[in-house]
């Protein structure tokens, strides 16, 4: 039996609310001026504060505020993708195969990006000059790649299928290049599974970035229909179809 949580004090509630307000103003500045122009002074001014020093108890620097926004972005995006993955089990259990889950996750990520374009640009766009994300962003940043990896792992376990059976074997130099990632995975993780997951992850964000940043505007009349087909086509090519 879990221990009941102690109610928040008025001061704790006020801190949570003001922190959320600071981040909401900062997101507005991302939309207006971009991440590189974000500053605590500008946030303080918009909040009606005389000095940025009033914000230092919440965010000691611009980079700390950026990190909070990045963590929120990764968390929100990953929550949406994981919800889409889980919802398919409930809505259509018979078709809850790896390909359908892949397409569902792809649409969830695209929908989130279109609804939050400036937050998407913050986490998957041009790096912010002078900013280096700290290590504590890694856990949230890797939730979605690991979810995609789970799709391939699920498919691997169905009928003994191995995505990539009919594709060229991975040469040693390519295999060795995966060493940093493989070191973080179980020792028996098939490298072909890792390769397929990385290709799928790279495709997904490449396609969304091309659409979101306008590179397909003049050549595709129905972006959603095209995206659905290419997601299915890539998933099939990578071995996710039954």
C-alpha positions in Angstrom: 0.0 0.0 0.0 1.5 3.3 -1.0 2.1 6.1 1.5 -0.3 9.1 1.0 1.6 12.1 -0.3 1.9 15.1 1.9 -0.2 18.0 0.6 1.7 20.9 -0.9 2.2 24.0 1.1 0.9 27.3 -0.3 4.5 28.4 -1.0 5.2 25.1 -2.9 2.0 25.6 -5.0 3.0 29.2 -5.7 6.4 28.2 -6.8 5.0 25.5 -9.2 2.5 28.0 -10.7 5.1 30.7 -11.1 7.6 28.3 -12.7 4.9 27.3 -15.2 4.2 30.9 -15.9 7.9 31.6 -16.6 8.1 28.7 -19.0 4.9 29.8 -20.7 6.4 33.2 -21.4 9.6 31.7 -22.5 7.7 29.5 -25.0 6.1 32.6 -26.3 9.5 34.1 -26.9 10.6 31.0 -28.7 7.8 31.5 -31.1 8.4 35.2 -31.5 12.2 35.4 -31.6 13.7 31.9 -31.6 15.7 30.1 -28.9 18.9 32.0 -29.5 17.2 35.3 -28.5 15.7 33.9 -25.3 16.9 35.8 -22.2 15.8 35.9 -18.5 15.8 39.7 -18.8 13.2 39.6 -21.5 11.1 37.0 -19.6 11.2 39.1 -16.5 10.2 42.2 -18.4 7.2 40.4 -19.9 6.2 39.2 -16.5 6.3 42.8 -15.2 9.3 42.3 -13.0 11.8 45.1 -12.4 14.8 42.8 -12.7 15.8 39.3 -14.0 17.3 38.6 -10.5 13.8 37.7 -9.3 13.9 34.7 -11.6 17.2 33.3 -10.4 15.6 31.4 -7.6 13.7 29.5 -10.3 16.2 29.4 -13.2 19.8 30.5 -12.4 20.6 31.1 -16.0 19.2 31.2 -19.5 20.7 27.8 -20.1 18.8 26.4 -17.1 15.6 27.8 -18.6 16.4 26.3 -22.0 17.1 22.9 -20.4 13.7 23.0 -18.7 11.9 23.8 -21.9 13.8 21.1 -23.7 12.9 18.5 -21.1 9.3 19.6 -21.3 9.4 19.2 -25.1 10.9 15.7 -25.0 8.5 14.7 -22.3 5.4 15.9 -24.0 6.4 14.4 -27.4 7.3 11.1 -25.9 4.1 11.0 -23.9 2.1 11.5 -27.1 4.0 8.8 -28.9 3.7 6.3 -26.1 0.0 7.0 -25.8 -0.5 6.3 -29.5 1.4 3.0 -29.1 -0.7 1.9 -26.2 -4.0 3.1 -27.6 -3.7 0.7 -30.6 -3.8 -2.3 -28.2 -7.1 -1.2 -26.9 -8.7 0.1 -30.1 -7.8 -2.6 -32.5 -6.0 -5.5 -30.8 -6.1 -7.8 -33.8 -4.2 -5.3 -35.9 -1.8 -4.2 -33.2 1.2 -5.4 -35.1 4.5 -3.6 -35.4 3.6 -1.9 -38.7 0.4 -0.4 -37.3 2.1 0.7 -34.2 4.9 2.3 -36.2 2.4 4.2 -38.3 0.4 5.3 -35.2 3.6 6.5 -33.5 4.6 8.4 -36.7 1.3 10.2 -36.8 1.4 11.0 -33.1 4.9 12.5 -33.5 3.9 14.5 -36.6 0.7 15.8 -35.0 2.7 16.9 -31.9 5.3 18.7 -34.1 2.6 20.5 -36.1 0.9 21.6 -32.9 4.1 22.6 -31.2 6.4 23.8 -34.0 8.6 26.1 -31.9 9.2 23.4 -29.3 9.9 20.9 -32.0 12.5 23.3 -33.5 14.0 23.7 -30.1 14.7 20.0 -29.7 15.2 18.9 -33.3 16.1 22.1 -35.1 19.3 24.2 -35.3 21.4 24.0 -32.1 21.3 27.1 -29.9 24.6 28.9 -30.1 26.6 28.6 -26.9 24.2 26.0 -25.3 25.1 22.4 -24.5 22.4 20.2 -23.2 23.3 18.6 -19.8 23.4 14.8 -19.2 20.0 14.9 -17.4 18.2 15.5 -20.7 19.3 12.1 -22.1 16.6 10.0 -20.4 13.8 12.0 -21.9 15.5 12.5 -25.2 15.9 8.7 -25.7 12.4 7.7 -24.8 11.1 7.9 -28.3 14.1 6.2 -30.0 13.8 3.3 -27.5 10.1 3.1 -28.2 10.9 2.7 -31.9 13.4 0.1 -30.9 10.7 -1.7 -29.0 8.7 -1.9 -32.3 11.5 -3.7 -34.0 12.1 -5.9 -31.0 8.4 -6.9 -31.0 8.6 -7.8 -34.7 11.7 -9.7 -34.1 9.9 -12.0 -31.7 7.0 -12.7 -34.1 7.3 -16.0 -36.0 11.1 -15.9 -35.7 11.1 -13.0 -38.2 14.3 -10.9 -38.3 13.9 -7.5 -40.0 16.6 -7.2 -42.6 17.0 -10.9 -43.4 17.0 -10.2 -47.1 19.3 -7.1 -46.9 23.0 -6.7 -47.1 24.9 -7.9 -44.0 26.4 -5.1 -41.9 30.1 -4.8 -42.5 32.5 -4.7 -39.6 33.2 -1.0 -39.8 29.5 -0.1 -39.7 29.0 -2.5 -36.8 31.9 -1.0 -34.9 30.5 2.4 -35.4 27.5 1.4 -33.3 29.7 0.6 -30.3 28.6 3.7 -28.2 25.0 2.7 -28.6 25.4 -1.0 -28.3 27.3 -0.5 -25.0 24.0 0.9 -23.5 21.9 -2.0 -24.7 21.6 -5.6 -23.6 24.7 -7.7 -24.8 22.6 -9.9 -27.1 20.8 -7.1 -28.9 20.9 -7.9 -32.7 22.8 -5.1 -34.6 20.3 -5.4 -37.4 17.5 -4.5 -35.0 19.5 -1.4 -33.9 20.2 -0.5 -37.5 16.6 -0.7 -38.5 15.5 1.4 -35.5 18.1 4.1 -36.2 17.0 4.2 -39.9 13.3 4.5 -38.8 14.1 7.2 -36.2 16.2 9.2 -38.7 13.5 8.9 -41.4 10.7 10.0 -39.1 12.3 13.2 -38.0 13.7 13.9 -41.4 10.2 13.7 -43.0 8.6 15.8 -40.3 11.4 18.5 -40.4 11.1 18.7 -44.2 7.4 19.3 -43.8 7.5 21.6 -40.8 10.3 23.8 -42.2 8.6 24.1 -45.6 10.8 22.0 -47.8 7.8 20.0 -49.2 5.4 22.9 -49.4 5.4 23.3 -53.2 5.5 19.6 -54.2 3.0 17.8 -52.0 -0.7 18.8 -52.0 -1.9 16.5 -49.1 1.0 16.2 -46.6 -0.9 13.9 -44.2 -1.9 11.4 -46.9 1.6 11.4 -48.3 3.1 11.0 -44.8 0.8 8.1 -44.0 1.9 6.2 -47.2 5.6 6.8 -46.8 5.5 5.7 -43.1 3.8 2.5 -44.2 6.2 2.0 -47.1 9.3 2.6 -45.0 7.9 0.3 -42.2 7.3 -2.4 -44.7 10.8 -2.0 -46.3 12.4 -2.2 -42.8 10.5 -5.5 -42.1 7.8 -4.3 -39.8 4.9 -5.7 -41.9 3.6 -9.2 -41.1 
